[in-house]
Amino acid sequence: MTIDITMYVRAPSRISAYLDWLQMLTGAGLILFMWSHMIMVSSVILGPGVMNALAEFLEEYYMAQVGGPIVAFIFLLHFVLAARKVPFRAEQQSTVWKLSRQLRHTDTWLWMIQAFTAMIILIMGSAHMWTVLSDFPITAAKSAARVQGGFWLVFYLILLPMVELHVGIGFYRIAVKWGFIRRKGRKGFKRFENILTAIFIVIGLVTLARFWFLALPK
């Protein structure tokens, strides 16, 4: 007796394909935003005046006031789209964990890391965005005061690697899933992604150190 397993597998629909495409676009947009955001915030390394000038430029033309809520919306939309494939039930998580250990496939583990970091980023990233967007204008002194308060330093030391791991893996998985990188080029591209992730983590740590030692106005 033979069993037709296709009767148990849900055929992909056109809507699902559109949602996957939208998930990729929102993910790519957030990757570009996070890299740009890190570069702009790290401008404090050159001096608080440089960061303040960038912030003033963004706020003067309402790019921060309008762009912030738009990024927040895309952030939440991306999570909802990605959550379609994340196992939330305990038995589903147990099954995925067992299969991952059996397969011992690097890309499967990367997906699990990305799903785990997504949960942390959803909570901590929302708190960060609310704190920043509800306290305009953005200044180096305000950022430094938060970091020097102690709690936020620990907060960002956790959030920083979570974000960069998630973004780096997302960058790699988009390139692989959508055919931008072929199988023979995966190893080299993965090495490039690892280096890029490490660079942004180092930049983030140096930026936090700069905020920590920045003299605050009395």
N, C-alpha and C positions, 0 to 999 in steps of 0.2 A: 504494500500500500504506500503510495506517495502522497506527500502533503504539499499543497501549493502555498508557499509562505507569502506569496504576493497578496493573498487575501488578508493578511495581518499587517501589511505595511501600507500606510497611508500615502497615496500618490501625491507628489508635490503639486500644488495649485499655482495658478498664475498670480493670485494674490500673495501667496507665500514668496514667490520670486520677487515681486515688487517690494515686499517688506524687507527681504534680504538686501535688495539693492539700496533701499532707503537706509537700512542699518549700516551698510558700508559707507554711504555718503555722509551720514551723520558722524560715524566713527572717524572717517578721514578728516572731516572738518574739525572735530575735537582734537585730533592729533596735531593738526597745524596750529590750532589755537593754543594748546598747551606748550608747544615748542616756542611759539611767539611770546606767550605770557612769561615763560621762564626767562627768555632773553631780555624782555623789558624789565622784569623785576630785578634781574641780576645787574641791571645798569647801576644799581646802588653801589656795586663794587667800585665803579669809577668815581663815585661820589654821590651823596644824597641829592645834590643839585641836579644831577643828570636824571635821576629817577623822577624827581619832582617836576622837571621840565616836560618829560614824556607824559606824566600823569595830567599835567595842566593842559597839554595839547589835546589829549584824548577827551578830557572833560569840557574843554572850551568848545569843541565841535560836537559834543554830545555823543561821541563814540562810546564812551564808558557807560553813560546813563542809558543809552539805547542798546548798545551791544551787550552789556552785562545781562539784562533779562533775556535777550535772544539766545545767548550762550547757555543760560540756565535752562531755557526751554529745550534747546537741542540736547543738552545733557540728560534731562529727564526722558525725552523722547527716545534717545539712544538706549537708555537703560530699559525702557518698556519693550523696545524692539528686540534687544538682546535677551531679555528675560524669557522670551518665548521658548528658548532652547536650554535654559538653565534648570537643572533638577532642584526643586525646592523641598520635595517630600523626602523624609528620612530614608525610605526604602529605595527611592530613585538615586539618592546620593550614594548609598551603599553599593548599588549595582554599578554605578559609574566608577566608583573607586576600585571595585574588584576587577572590572574590565580593564581599567587603566593599568593596574598592576600586572595583569596577564599579558596585555599587548606590549607593554614597555616601549611605547611609541612616543618619541619626543614631542611631536605636535599635539598629541592627546594630553600630555602633561602640561604643555603650554596653555592649552584651552582651560584646563582646570585651574591653573594659576590665575588666568585672566578672569575666570568666573569668581574666584575667591576675592581677588583684589577689587572687583567691581562692587561687591557688597560693602566693603570698607569705604571705597571712594564715594558711593552713594550717600552714606551718612556723613562722613567727614568733609567731603567736597561740598555738600549742601550747606553745612555749617560755615565753612570758609567763605563761600559765595555770599551767604546772607550777611555775615559779619562785615565783609568788604563793601557790598552794594548798599548797605544800610548806614554807612558811615562815610559819605563823601565830605570833603575831597580826599582823595588818596594821596598820602604823603609818606616819605621815607620815615619821618619821625613817628607817625602812627604805627607803621609796620614794625619799627624797631621797638616801640613801647610794648606791643603785643608779644613779640618774641622775648623781650627781656622780662616779661611778667612770669615766665617759667612754664605755665601750663601750655601756652601756644608753641613754645619751643619743642616740647615733647610731642605735641599734636602734629607739628610739621615734620618732625623727624620720623614719624610713622607714616604720614600722608605722602611725603616726598617719594620714597622708594615704591610705595604702592602705585602711585600715579605713573611713575616712569616705567615700571615693569609692565603695567597694563597698556600704556601707550606704545611701548616698544614691541610688545608681543602683538598688539593690534596692528601695528604697521607691518610686521612680518606676515601675519595671517591674512591681511587684506591682499598683500602682494602675491601670496601663494594661492589663496582661494580664487582670486579673480584672474589668474593666469599671467600676472605681470612678471612673475619669476617662475621659470621652469624647474623641473626636478633637479637637473644637474647643477643649477645655480643656487639651490637652497642653502647649502652648507656655507658658501661664501657670503650670501646675503644675511644669513643668521649671525655670522661672525660680525658683520658690519652693524647689524641691529644691536648686538650685545655691546659693542664699543660705543655706539651712539647713546644707548641707555646709560652706560657707565659715565659718559661725559656729562650728560644732563644731571645725573645724581650728584656728581662732583660739583658742578656749577651751583646746584641747589644748596649743597652743604656750605660752600664758600659764601653764598648769599646769606644764609642763616647766620653764619659766623660774623659777617659784616654787620648785620642788624644787631647782633648780640653786643658787639663792641662799639656800636655807633653812639656817640655822645648825644644825649637828649637835651632839648632846650629846657632851661629852668623857669 
